[in-house]
Amino acid sequence: MELPTPQDLRERRTALELTQSELADAADVSQPLIARIEGGDVDPRLSTLRRIVNALQEAEGEVVRAADLMNETVISVAPDDAVGEAVDLMEAEAYSQLPVLQNGVPVGSISQGDVVHAGENVGDHPVSEVMSESFPTVAPAATVDEVRNLLDHYKAVMVTDGGETVGIITEADIAAQLSQ
């Protein structure tokens, strides 16, 4: 990831016909800070720079959010479901892993690998005995970059709103969005 220079920020802002005050409002920073950053007088914190870049992307209309990418239909199992049921569901849906939800809240995940590592005769055992950690969660407003970073380390990302699962995103969803 290459960070924008003060000159890059100024050029992008002026190309969008934004004033420093308008950019500051959109990024929730002060106008003098924008002026000092563009002038090269101050190096902003990464979190501040991220807010400024996100505000510029919003102005350009190029920000893709988790809500735009997610599958609203989440195929899942509950912790009390039998492992055999989870395996049958994975096979029926052609998935290698599933989220484990309890009352709409992510509590774990189960994969074909988890079942294999659990050993023989686990089909009647509850999913909670063989499941792994939950997939990470993001808000519907999370950016595609935030989701992509998580997918570098996890098989899926859960989208939650107020703790309740509203969608799921996998690498296939990112690939589909990029191919549009």
Residue pairs with C-beta under 8 A, 6 or more apart in sequence:
3 49
4 12
4 49
4 53
6 37
6 38
6 39
6 40
9 37
9 38
9 52
9 56
10 38
12 56
13 20
13 23
13 34
13 38
13 56
16 56
16 59
16 60
18 26
18 56
18 59
20 31
20 34
20 35
20 38
21 31
23 34
23 52
23 55
23 56
23 59
24 30
24 31
24 33
24 34
26 55
26 58
26 59
27 34
27 48
27 51
27 52
27 54
27 55
28 51
29 48
29 51
29 52
33 42
33 44
33 48
34 52
36 42
37 44
37 52
44 52
54 63
54 143
57 63
57 143
63 143
63 144
64 143
64 144
64 177
65 140
65 141
65 142
65 143
65 144
66 138
66 139
66 140
66 141
66 142
66 143
66 144
66 146
66 147
66 157
66 159
66 167
66 169
67 140
67 141
67 159
67 167
68 144
68 177
69 144
69 147
69 169
69 173
69 174
69 177
70 140
70 159
70 166
70 167
70 168
70 169
70 173
71 167
71 168
71 169
71 173
72 166
72 167
74 99
74 101
74 158
74 165
74 167
74 168
75 89
75 93
75 95
75 98
76 98
76 99
76 100
76 101
76 165
77 85
77 86
77 89
77 98
77 99
77 100
77 101
77 110
77 127
78 100
78 101
78 102
78 127
79 100
79 102
79 107
79 108
79 126
79 127
79 128
79 131
80 126
80 127
80 128
81 126
81 127
82 123
82 124
82 125
82 126
82 127
83 110
83 115
83 118
83 122
83 123
83 124
83 125
83 126
83 127
83 129
83 130
84 123
84 124
86 98
86 110
86 115
86 127
87 112
87 115
87 123
89 95
89 98
90 96
90 97
90 98
90 112
96 111
96 112
96 113
96 155
97 109
97 110
97 111
97 112
97 155
97 156
98 109
98 110
98 111
99 106
99 108
99 109
99 134
99 135
99 156
99 158
99 165
99 168
100 106
100 107
100 108
100 109
100 110
100 127
100 128
100 131
100 134
101 107
101 165
104 163
104 164
104 165
105 160
105 163
105 164
105 165
106 134
106 135
106 137
106 158
106 160
106 165
107 131
107 134
108 127
108 128
108 131
108 132
108 133
108 134
109 131
109 132
109 133
109 134
109 135
109 155
109 156
110 127
110 130
110 131
110 132
111 132
111 155
114 130
114 131
114 132
115 122
115 130
117 130
118 125
118 129
118 130
122 129
122 130
134 158
135 154
135 155
135 156
135 157
135 158
135 168
136 150
136 154
136 157
136 158
137 157
137 158
137 159
137 160
138 146
138 147
138 150
138 157
138 158
138 159
138 160
139 159
139 160
139 161
140 159
140 161
140 166
140 167
142 159
144 174
144 177
147 157
147 169
147 174
148 174
150 157
151 157
151 169
151 170
151 171
151 174
155 170
155 171
156 168
156 169
156 170
157 168
157 169
157 170
158 165
158 167
158 168
159 165
159 166
159 167
159 168
159 169
160 166
